Amino acid sequence: MAIKEKVESYLVDLGLSYSEQGENIWTVYGEEKGLENFIVMVEYPLLVVRVNVMKAPENNRCALFEELLKLNATDLVHGGYGLDGENVILLDTLEVESLDIEELQASIDSMGLALVQHYELLSKYRTNA
């Protein structure tokens, strides 16, 4: 099965709505999984699951980044927090060749759980802009 068909069949089987954004890039609407909208993309040999968490604040950036590094080291089984431009993101990478539906579901569930568990901690850094 081609990579595109494999990923799309997994998304359908997981009951997730999605729209294709480009070649091997999907926006997934996963409110029921604890994630509002997230991106799934294939950058062979990896599949990347990514969600924007928040805009990085102008103040207290160092404190936020320290918190994120601590969470990466102690609290995340799958993936990690990062910075993309001015946006704090949470992402996970999986190998395409060995990808199965359970692995994709575990990744999505883990990210949703992390966002719920870390909401209070990270919300104190959120700006109202």
N, C-alpha and C positions, 0 to 999 in steps of 0.2 A: 504494500500500500504506500502511495506517495505521502510525503510529509504533510502536505496541506490537507489531504483527505483524512489522515490519521488524527491530526490536531482537531479538525472540525468535527469528526465523529466523536472524539472524546468530549468536546464541549457540549455537543448535543446529548450524549449519554449522561453527562453530569447535570443536565437540565438547565444549562446556561444559555442565555440569549447573547448573540454577538453580531457584530458587523465587521466586514472586512475593510481594512484601512489602506491596504496596499499588498504587495506580494509578501505573503507569509507574515502579515501583521493584522491582528484582530483586536478590536475593543470589545471587552466582555462586560456585560451588565450583570453583576453578581451580588446584588443587594442581599439575597438570601444566604450568601456565603460570608457576609460580614464585610464585604468590599463593595463600595459603590460602583465604580467603573475601574477596570484595570486592563492592562495591555498584555497580550500574549504575542510574542514574536519569535520567529525562528531565525537565528543567526548561526547557521550550520557550523559546527556540530552541536550547538546549544539551542535550547528553548528557554526563553526568558519570560518570566512572569513579573510584572512591574506595576506598582500603584503609586500615584502621587499622594503624599501624606499631607504636606503643607508647604507654604512658602517659608523659607528660612527668614527668621526675624532680623531686623537691622541691629537690634540691641540683644544682648545676652547670647550672641552666636556661639561664643566659645563654650559657654555653659551647656547649650543645647548639643553641640557637637560632642562634648565630653559624655553627656547622657547617652547619646546614640552609640558611641563607641562602647560604653559599658553594656548597653543592651545587646549589641552585636556579640560581645564576648561572653555574656552570662545568660542571656534569656532567649536567644533565637536558635531554634534547631535547624530551620531552613532559612537560607538567605540572610540578608542584612540590610541595614539602613545605609543610604548614601546621599550624595548631593549631586544634582544635575542642574547646573546653572544656579538659579536661586531656589530651586525646589528640593525639598527633602523627599526622598523616594524610599520605598521598600521593594526589594527585588529578590528573586530566587532564580537560579539557573539549573537546568536539568539537561541531561544528555539525550539528544533526539533518538539516537539509534536504539537505546534500551528503554525508552519512555513507555510506560504503560499507564492506564487510566488511574490506577490506585496511586501512583507516584504523583501525577498531576493533581489529583484531588487532595492528597496530603499537603502538597505545596500551597495550594489555594487556601485550604483550611488553616494551615499554620500561619499564613500571612494575615488572614482575617482575625484569628485569635490574638495574634501579636498586636494588631491595631486596637482591638478592644481592650486588651490588658494594659497597653501603654497610653491609652487615650488621656487619662487624667494627668499623667506625668508630662506628656508632650503638649497638652493643651495650654499649659502655663506659658509656653513659648510662642503660641499662635498669635499672630497679629490680626487685627480686625479689617485689614485692607483687602 
